[in-house]
Amino acid sequence: MAFRAWLDELGHWILRLWAAAAASFLPLLVAGLLSGRQWLLGAALLVLLAYTLPYTLLLTSSLLRSR
């Protein structure tokens, strides 16, 4: 039970991080699309990955181990 509560809390944190990533990601993405500059699009993707990838992998591995 404690493990399930921990996973639920981790899921809530991941959702918060996704929201923070979207707040940083979307302005860079829009600026890159409007200006046609490839480096802005790359920066937007790096911001998205930096925020979300470690926590998404952590949640995925935790869920796979719990099965």
Biopython code that builds the backbone (N, CA, C, O; Angstrom):
import numpy as np
from Bio.PDB.StructureBuilder import StructureBuilder

atoms = [
    (1, "MET", "N", (0.806, -1.209, 0.000)),
    (1, "MET", "CA", (0.000, 0.000, 0.000)),
    (1, "MET", "C", (0.846, 1.269, 0.000)),
    (1, "MET", "O", (0.527, 2.232, -0.696)),
    (2, "ALA", "N", (1.910, 1.269, 0.770)),
    (2, "ALA", "CA", (2.759, 2.449, 0.816)),
    (2, "ALA", "C", (3.417, 2.683, -0.538)),
    (2, "ALA", "O", (3.614, 3.824, -0.956)),
    (3, "PHE", "N", (3.757, 1.585, -1.221)),
    (3, "PHE", "CA", (4.372, 1.714, -2.535)),
    (3, "PHE", "C", (3.401, 2.323, -3.533)),
    (3, "PHE", "O", (3.792, 3.150, -4.356)),
    (4, "ARG", "N", (2.137, 1.919, -3.465)),
    (4, "ARG", "CA", (1.121, 2.477, -4.372)),
    (4, "ARG", "C", (0.923, 3.966, -4.103)),
    (4, "ARG", "O", (0.771, 4.752, -5.038)),
    (5, "ALA", "N", (0.925, 4.349, -2.842)),
    (5, "ALA", "CA", (0.782, 5.770, -2.505)),
    (5, "ALA", "C", (1.982, 6.557, -3.027)),
    (5, "ALA", "O", (1.836, 7.680, -3.508)),
    (6, "TRP", "N", (3.165, 5.957, -2.926)),
    (6, "TRP", "CA", (4.368, 6.603, -3.445)),
    (6, "TRP", "C", (4.280, 6.778, -4.961)),
    (6, "TRP", "O", (4.646, 7.826, -5.492)),
    (7, "LEU", "N", (3.792, 5.745, -5.654)),
    (7, "LEU", "CA", (3.637, 5.848, -7.111)),
    (7, "LEU", "C", (2.608, 6.900, -7.490)),
    (7, "LEU", "O", (2.791, 7.627, -8.466)),
    (8, "ASP", "N", (1.527, 6.986, -6.722)),
    (8, "ASP", "CA", (0.523, 8.019, -6.997)),
    (8, "ASP", "C", (1.114, 9.414, -6.833)),
    (8, "ASP", "O", (0.875, 10.299, -7.654)),
    (9, "GLU", "N", (1.886, 9.604, -5.766)),
    (9, "GLU", "CA", (2.518, 10.904, -5.542)),
    (9, "GLU", "C", (3.523, 11.210, -6.649)),
    (9, "GLU", "O", (3.603, 12.347, -7.114)),
    (10, "LEU", "N", (4.283, 10.212, -7.072)),
    (10, "LEU", "CA", (5.235, 10.394, -8.166)),
    (10, "LEU", "C", (4.507, 10.776, -9.453)),
    (10, "LEU", "O", (4.976, 11.630, -10.206)),
    (11, "GLY", "N", (3.370, 10.149, -9.701)),
    (11, "GLY", "CA", (2.577, 10.492, -10.875)),
    (11, "GLY", "C", (2.111, 11.938, -10.864)),
    (11, "GLY", "O", (2.106, 12.603, -11.900)),
    (12, "HIS", "N", (1.719, 12.424, -9.689)),
    (12, "HIS", "CA", (1.299, 13.828, -9.574)),
    (12, "HIS", "C", (2.464, 14.772, -9.852)),
    (12, "HIS", "O", (2.286, 15.803, -10.501)),
    (13, "TRP", "N", (3.664, 14.421, -9.361)),
    (13, "TRP", "CA", (4.838, 15.255, -9.618)),
    (13, "TRP", "C", (5.193, 15.253, -11.092)),
    (13, "TRP", "O", (5.595, 16.282, -11.634)),
    (14, "ILE", "N", (5.050, 14.116, -11.742)),
    (14, "ILE", "CA", (5.352, 14.047, -13.170)),
    (14, "ILE", "C", (4.384, 14.926, -13.955)),
    (14, "ILE", "O", (4.792, 15.604, -14.899)),
    (15, "LEU", "N", (3.119, 14.923, -13.578)),
    (15, "LEU", "CA", (2.163, 15.801, -14.248)),
    (15, "LEU", "C", (2.520, 17.267, -14.054)),
    (15, "LEU", "O", (2.386, 18.067, -14.980)),
    (16, "ARG", "N", (2.972, 17.622, -12.861)),
    (16, "ARG", "CA", (3.397, 19.007, -12.619)),
    (16, "ARG", "C", (4.605, 19.358, -13.480)),
    (16, "ARG", "O", (4.690, 20.460, -14.023)),
    (17, "LEU", "N", (5.537, 18.418, -13.601)),
    (17, "LEU", "CA", (6.717, 18.674, -14.431)),
    (17, "LEU", "C", (6.352, 18.802, -15.900)),
    (17, "LEU", "O", (6.920, 19.631, -16.611)),
    (18, "TRP", "N", (5.402, 17.983, -16.364)),
    (18, "TRP", "CA", (4.939, 18.107, -17.749)),
    (18, "TRP", "C", (4.330, 19.487, -17.971)),
    (18, "TRP", "O", (4.537, 20.094, -19.022)),
    (19, "ALA", "N", (3.580, 19.987, -16.989)),
    (19, "ALA", "CA", (2.988, 21.322, -17.117)),
    (19, "ALA", "C", (4.079, 22.393, -17.165)),
    (19, "ALA", "O", (3.992, 23.338, -17.949)),
    (20, "ALA", "N", (5.102, 22.243, -16.326)),
    (20, "ALA", "CA", (6.211, 23.201, -16.347)),
    (20, "ALA", "C", (6.967, 23.133, -17.670)),
    (20, "ALA", "O", (7.384, 24.155, -18.214)),
    (21, "ALA", "N", (7.136, 21.924, -18.175)),
    (21, "ALA", "CA", (7.824, 21.768, -19.462)),
    (21, "ALA", "C", (7.020, 22.412, -20.581)),
    (21, "ALA", "O", (7.581, 23.059, -21.466)),
    (22, "ALA", "N", (5.713, 22.234, -20.539)),
    (22, "ALA", "CA", (4.866, 22.842, -21.573)),
    (22, "ALA", "C", (4.953, 24.360, -21.521)),
    (22, "ALA", "O", (4.948, 25.022, -22.559)),
    (23, "ALA", "N", (5.033, 24.914, -20.308)),
    (23, "ALA", "CA", (5.137, 26.370, -20.174)),
    (23, "ALA", "C", (6.452, 26.884, -20.757)),
    (23, "ALA", "O", (6.503, 28.000, -21.276)),
    (24, "SER", "N", (7.512, 26.084, -20.677)),
    (24, "SER", "CA", (8.797, 26.494, -21.237)),
    (24, "SER", "C", (8.911, 26.117, -22.711)),
    (24, "SER", "O", (9.549, 26.818, -23.498)),
    (25, "PHE", "N", (8.295, 25.020, -23.065)),
    (25, "PHE", "CA", (8.429, 24.431, -24.393)),
    (25, "PHE", "C", (7.626, 25.189, -25.452)),
    (25, "PHE", "O", (8.120, 25.444, -26.550)),
    (26, "LEU", "N", (6.403, 25.541, -25.118)),
    (26, "LEU", "CA", (5.523, 26.137, -26.121)),
    (26, "LEU", "C", (6.001, 27.483, -26.662)),
    (26, "LEU", "O", (5.932, 27.695, -27.873)),
    (27, "PRO", "N", (6.486, 28.410, -25.816)),
    (27, "PRO", "CA", (6.989, 29.671, -26.408)),
    (27, "PRO", "C", (8.169, 29.454, -27.360)),
    (27, "PRO", "O", (8.256, 30.101, -28.404)),
    (28, "LEU", "N", (9.086, 28.532, -26.992)),
    (28, "LEU", "CA", (10.208, 28.252, -27.883)),
    (28, "LEU", "C", (9.733, 27.611, -29.182)),
    (28, "LEU", "O", (10.236, 27.926, -30.261)),
    (29, "LEU", "N", (8.768, 26.717, -29.071)),
    (29, "LEU", "CA", (8.242, 26.046, -30.252)),
    (29, "LEU", "C", (7.562, 27.043, -31.183)),
    (29, "LEU", "O", (7.794, 27.024, -32.392)),
    (30, "VAL", "N", (6.730, 27.905, -30.628)),
    (30, "VAL", "CA", (6.028, 28.901, -31.444)),
    (30, "VAL", "C", (7.023, 29.854, -32.093)),
    (30, "VAL", "O", (6.905, 30.173, -33.276)),
    (31, "ALA", "N", (8.005, 30.307, -31.315)),
    (31, "ALA", "CA", (9.016, 31.211, -31.875)),
    (31, "ALA", "C", (9.801, 30.529, -32.992)),
    (31, "ALA", "O", (10.104, 31.151, -34.010)),
    (32, "GLY", "N", (10.126, 29.258, -32.802)),
    (32, "GLY", "CA", (10.849, 28.526, -33.832)),
    (32, "GLY", "C", (10.033, 28.332, -35.085)),
    (32, "GLY", "O", (10.557, 28.440, -36.194)),
    (33, "LEU", "N", (8.760, 28.046, -34.922)),
    (33, "LEU", "CA", (7.893, 27.844, -36.086)),
    (33, "LEU", "C", (7.653, 29.149, -36.835)),
    (33, "LEU", "O", (7.640, 29.170, -38.066)),
    (34, "LEU", "N", (7.465, 30.233, -36.094)),
    (34, "LEU", "CA", (7.203, 31.514, -36.741)),
    (34, "LEU", "C", (8.438, 32.086, -37.427)),
    (34, "LEU", "O", (8.334, 32.719, -38.477)),
    (35, "SER", "N", (9.596, 31.863, -36.833)),
    (35, "SER", "CA", (10.811, 32.437, -37.415)),
    (35, "SER", "C", (11.480, 31.500, -38.412)),
    (35, "SER", "O", (12.302, 31.936, -39.218)),
    (36, "GLY", "N", (11.141, 30.232, -38.364)),
    (36, "GLY", "CA", (11.759, 29.263, -39.264)),
    (36, "GLY", "C", (13.180, 28.905, -38.866)),
    (36, "GLY", "O", (13.942, 28.389, -39.683)),
    (37, "ARG", "N", (13.541, 29.169, -37.636)),
    (37, "ARG", "CA", (14.908, 28.888, -37.185)),
    (37, "ARG", "C", (14.952, 27.515, -36.521)),
    (37, "ARG", "O", (14.212, 27.232, -35.578)),
    (38, "GLN", "N", (15.819, 26.693, -37.030)),
    (38, "GLN", "CA", (15.915, 25.315, -36.552)),
    (38, "GLN", "C", (16.437, 25.232, -35.116)),
    (38, "GLN", "O", (16.046, 24.335, -34.369)),
    (39, "TRP", "N", (17.303, 26.144, -34.729)),
    (39, "TRP", "CA", (17.892, 26.034, -33.396)),
    (39, "TRP", "C", (16.861, 26.299, -32.306)),
    (39, "TRP", "O", (16.971, 25.759, -31.205)),
    (40, "LEU", "N", (15.853, 27.132, -32.605)),
    (40, "LEU", "CA", (14.790, 27.352, -31.613)),
    (40, "LEU", "C", (13.944, 26.098, -31.427)),
    (40, "LEU", "O", (13.530, 25.778, -30.313)),
    (41, "LEU", "N", (13.692, 25.399, -32.517)),
    (41, "LEU", "CA", (12.943, 24.151, -32.404)),
    (41, "LEU", "C", (13.748, 23.115, -31.625)),
    (41, "LEU", "O", (13.199, 22.382, -30.802)),
    (42, "GLY", "N", (15.039, 23.061, -31.889)),
    (42, "GLY", "CA", (15.899, 22.153, -31.140)),
    (42, "GLY", "C", (15.943, 22.494, -29.663)),
    (42, "GLY", "O", (15.928, 21.602, -28.814)),
    (43, "ALA", "N", (15.997, 23.780, -29.354)),
    (43, "ALA", "CA", (16.001, 24.204, -27.954)),
    (43, "ALA", "C", (14.695, 23.834, -27.265)),
    (43, "ALA", "O", (14.694, 23.439, -26.099)),
    (44, "ALA", "N", (13.589, 23.960, -27.979)),
    (44, "ALA", "CA", (12.300, 23.591, -27.403)),
    (44, "ALA", "C", (12.260, 22.100, -27.077)),
    (44, "ALA", "O", (11.763, 21.709, -26.021)),
    (45, "LEU", "N", (12.771, 21.282, -27.960)),
    (45, "LEU", "CA", (12.786, 19.843, -27.705)),
    (45, "LEU", "C", (13.726, 19.486, -26.556)),
    (45, "LEU", "O", (13.420, 18.596, -25.763)),
    (46, "LEU", "N", (14.853, 20.163, -26.461)),
    (46, "LEU", "CA", (15.771, 19.906, -25.360)),
    (46, "LEU", "C", (15.154, 20.283, -24.016)),
    (46, "LEU", "O", (15.332, 19.571, -23.028)),
    (47, "VAL", "N", (14.438, 21.386, -23.976)),
    (47, "VAL", "CA", (13.756, 21.786, -22.742)),
    (47, "VAL", "C", (12.727, 20.730, -22.351)),
    (47, "VAL", "O", (12.640, 20.349, -21.183)),
    (48, "LEU", "N", (11.961, 20.266, -23.306)),
    (48, "LEU", "CA", (10.955, 19.247, -23.026)),
    (48, "LEU", "C", (11.603, 17.974, -22.499)),
    (48, "LEU", "O", (11.135, 17.403, -21.514)),
    (49, "LEU", "N", (12.658, 17.531, -23.134)),
    (49, "LEU", "CA", (13.340, 16.314, -22.687)),
    (49, "LEU", "C", (13.994, 16.490, -21.321)),
    (49, "LEU", "O", (13.940, 15.590, -20.482)),
    (50, "ALA", "N", (14.607, 17.638, -21.098)),
    (50, "ALA", "CA", (15.289, 17.875, -19.831)),
    (50, "ALA", "C", (14.319, 17.838, -18.656)),
    (50, "ALA", "O", (14.654, 17.337, -17.583)),
    (51, "TYR", "N", (13.125, 18.367, -18.862)),
    (51, "TYR", "CA", (12.148, 18.358, -17.780)),
    (51, "TYR", "C", (11.530, 16.987, -17.552)),
    (51, "TYR", "O", (11.326, 16.585, -16.406)),
    (52, "THR", "N", (11.240, 16.285, -18.592)),
    (52, "THR", "CA", (10.349, 15.140, -18.449)),
    (52, "THR", "C", (10.984, 13.768, -18.558)),
    (52, "THR", "O", (10.492, 12.826, -17.937)),
    (53, "LEU", "N", (12.040, 13.616, -19.310)),
    (53, "LEU", "CA", (12.568, 12.288, -19.567)),
    (53, "LEU", "C", (13.014, 11.547, -18.313)),
    (53, "LEU", "O", (12.629, 10.389, -18.149)),
    (54, "PRO", "N", (13.799, 12.139, -17.421)),
    (54, "PRO", "CA", (14.229, 11.364, -16.245)),
    (54, "PRO", "C", (13.061, 10.872, -15.394)),
    (54, "PRO", "O", (13.073, 9.737, -14.919)),
    (55, "TYR", "N", (12.062, 11.716, -15.202)),
    (55, "TYR", "CA", (10.942, 11.334, -14.352)),
    (55, "TYR", "C", (10.018, 10.340, -15.048)),
    (55, "TYR", "O", (9.453, 9.461, -14.397)),
    (56, "THR", "N", (9.862, 10.470, -16.337)),
    (56, "THR", "CA", (9.058, 9.511, -17.084)),
    (56, "THR", "C", (9.715, 8.136, -17.049)),
    (56, "THR", "O", (9.032, 7.127, -16.878)),
    (57, "LEU", "N", (11.029, 8.088, -17.208)),
    (57, "LEU", "CA", (11.736, 6.812, -17.125)),
    (57, "LEU", "C", (11.646, 6.214, -15.733)),
    (57, "LEU", "O", (11.490, 5.001, -15.590)),
    (58, "LEU", "N", (11.741, 7.044, -14.706)),
    (58, "LEU", "CA", (11.634, 6.564, -13.331)),
    (58, "LEU", "C", (10.261, 5.960, -13.069)),
    (58, "LEU", "O", (10.156, 4.886, -12.476)),
    (59, "LEU", "N", (9.220, 6.636, -13.504)),
    (59, "LEU", "CA", (7.869, 6.106, -13.310)),
    (59, "LEU", "C", (7.674, 4.818, -14.088)),
    (59, "LEU", "O", (7.089, 3.867, -13.570)),
    (60, "THR", "N", (8.152, 4.772, -15.322)),
    (60, "THR", "CA", (8.007, 3.576, -16.139)),
    (60, "THR", "C", (8.718, 2.389, -15.511)),
    (60, "THR", "O", (8.159, 1.294, -15.446)),
    (61, "SER", "N", (9.946, 2.593, -15.049)),
    (61, "SER", "CA", (10.671, 1.481, -14.442)),
    (61, "SER", "C", (10.020, 1.040, -13.138)),
    (61, "SER", "O", (10.013, -0.151, -12.828)),
    (62, "SER", "N", (9.471, 1.982, -12.367)),
    (62, "SER", "CA", (8.777, 1.619, -11.131)),
    (62, "SER", "C", (7.531, 0.797, -11.424)),
    (62, "SER", "O", (7.244, -0.181, -10.733)),
    (63, "LEU", "N", (6.795, 1.200, -12.450)),
    (63, "LEU", "CA", (5.588, 0.453, -12.801)),
    (63, "LEU", "C", (5.923, -0.943, -13.317)),
    (63, "LEU", "O", (5.214, -1.902, -13.011)),
    (64, "LEU", "N", (6.985, -1.064, -14.088)),
    (64, "LEU", "CA", (7.365, -2.376, -14.600)),
    (64, "LEU", "C", (7.853, -3.288, -13.490)),
    (64, "LEU", "O", (7.595, -4.492, -13.528)),
    (65, "ARG", "N", (8.551, -2.746, -12.503)),
    (65, "ARG", "CA", (9.019, -3.563, -11.381)),
    (65, "ARG", "C", (7.870, -4.002, -10.487)),
    (65, "ARG", "O", (7.948, -5.062, -9.865)),
    (66, "SER", "N", (6.806, -3.213, -10.408)),
    (66, "SER", "CA", (5.691, -3.556, -9.523)),
    (66, "SER", "C", (4.833, -4.683, -10.079)),
    (66, "SER", "O", (4.053, -5.284, -9.340)),
    (67, "ARG", "N", (4.962, -4.976, -11.354)),
    (67, "ARG", "CA", (4.171, -6.062, -11.948)),
    (67, "ARG", "C", (4.780, -7.340, -11.626)),
    (67, "ARG", "O", (4.271, -8.385, -12.031)),
]
sb = StructureBuilder()
sb.init_structure("model")
sb.init_model(0)
sb.init_chain("A")
sb.init_seg("    ")
for serial, (resi, resn, name, xyz) in enumerate(atoms, 1):
    if name == "N":
        sb.init_residue(resn, " ", resi, " ")
    sb.init_atom(name, np.array(xyz, "f"), 0.0, 1.0, " ", f" {name:<3s}", serial, name[0])
structure = sb.get_structure()
